[in-house]
């Protein structure tokens, strides 16, 4: 049996801190890619696995938050592509939804926005999600690997698409 080293404990501590600080971000990304609780839970778990596997190679060239967004988005995009290729799945109900629908008007508007955002293509969905989370254009560009100007232009187009959806 392999004994844990100080390095293993350090990585575990760092992982736990990152997950604690960024679990809402991870869940938000997963939720924007699926409204099925089982799929959201699976995506969340995949993101955690990828964070754990990539933690040792994270060099701090960007903030941990930016890195978490990028890992979460890339994981969910890959997971969604895998789902499209897979057939005959049977969802299991977990009985939880961290974004329970509110019975009032704001809850209806949130659900309507969510439904419209889910109809966007993957890249546009990721971009609008980051914008809705109040990230700066610079942060969005760093996460998605595009220029600040490109972020600005794409956001205008996405907002127009969302307004015209029925």
N, C-alpha and C positions, 0 to 999 in steps of 0.2 A: 504494500500500500504506500502510495506516494505521500510524503509529508508536505504540509504547506510551508512555504518559505515566507520571509518578511515581504518579499515582492508580491506574492500571492495575496497576502493580507492587505497590502497597500492597494492593489488593484481592486480587490473586493470592496474595500472601504470607499475608494473613488467611485466605483460603479454604483454603490448604494447611494452615495451623495448625489450623483448625477441623476439617477432615477427619481429620487425624492424631489429634487429641484425641478425636474423637467417632465414629470409624468403627465401633467396636464397638456403640455405641448404634444407629447407622443400620442396621447389618447385623441386629441383634437385632429391630428393628421390622420390617424387610423379611422376615425369616425367620418371624416370627409371622403374617404375612399369606399366606405361601406356603411349601410345603416343596419346591417344584420349583426346582431350582438356577437354571435359565434365567430363571424369573420373578423370583426373588430378585435375580439380577444386574441384570435390567431395572429393577426397583424401585429398587435401590441407585443405579443410574445416574440415574434420574428424580429421586431425592432430591438427588443431587449437583447436577444441573442447577438444581433449584429453590433450593437453597442459594446457588449462584452468582448466580442471577438476583435473589434477595432480599437478598443481602448488602449491597448499597448502601443499601437501605431499612431494614435492621435498625438500630433506634434505641437498643438497649440498655436498654429499659424492663424487660426480664427478663434473666436470665442467658443466655449463649450456649447452655448446655446445655438450658435450657427451650425456647429457640427451635428448637434442633435437633430435640428431641422433637416439637414441634408441626409443624414442616415435614415430618419423617419420617412421622408419623402421617397428616397430611393428604394427603401424596403417595401413601402406600400405600392409603389408603381410596379416593382418586380412581382410582388404578390398578386396584384390585380391581373397582370399579364399571365401568370401561371393559372389563375382561376379561369380565365377565358379558355385556356386549353384543356382544362379538366372538365369531366362530365360526371353525371350521376352522383351528386353530393347531397347529403341530407343534413340540414342545419340542426344543431342542438340549441335549445333555448337556455340562456344563462339566467334570465330573470332580472337583469340589471341594465340600466341605461343611465349613464352619468349625465346625459343631456335629455332628461325626461321632458316631454312636451308640456308646456304650461297651458292650462285651459283658457287663459285669457288671450287677448288680441296679440300681444307680443309673442306668445308661444306659436301662434298660427303664422306670424310673419317670419319667425326664425325657421320654422319647418319649410315654409315656401322658399326662403333663401337657400336653405340646405338642398332642397330638391332641385333648384335651378343650378346651383354650383355643381352638383353631382352630374349634370348633363353636359358640362363643359369637358373639353378634352383634358387629358391628364396634366399637361404642362400648365394650361390656363387655370385648372383647378388648384394646382400647387401655388401658383402665383397669387391668385385671389385670396387663398387661405392665409398666406403670409401677410398680405396687405390687411386682411381683416384682423389679424393678430397685432396690428400696429407696429410692425417692423418697418424700419426706414427703407427707402429705395436702395440704399447702399447695402444694407443687410440682406434684402431680398436678392439683389444682384449677386452678392457673394454666395448665398445658398444655392441659387439656381445656375450660377456660372454665366450670367449675362450682364451687359452694361446697365448702368443706371438709366440712361436714355431709353434703352430697350424695355426696361421695367416700366417706365412712364408711358411709352407708346402702347405697350401691350395692355396695361391697366385701363387706359381709355377705351380700347377696343373691347376688352372683356366686360367692362361696365355697360357698354352699349349693347353687347350681346345679352347680358342679364336683363336689361330693361325691356328688350324686345321679346323675351321668352314668354310663353303663355302657359 
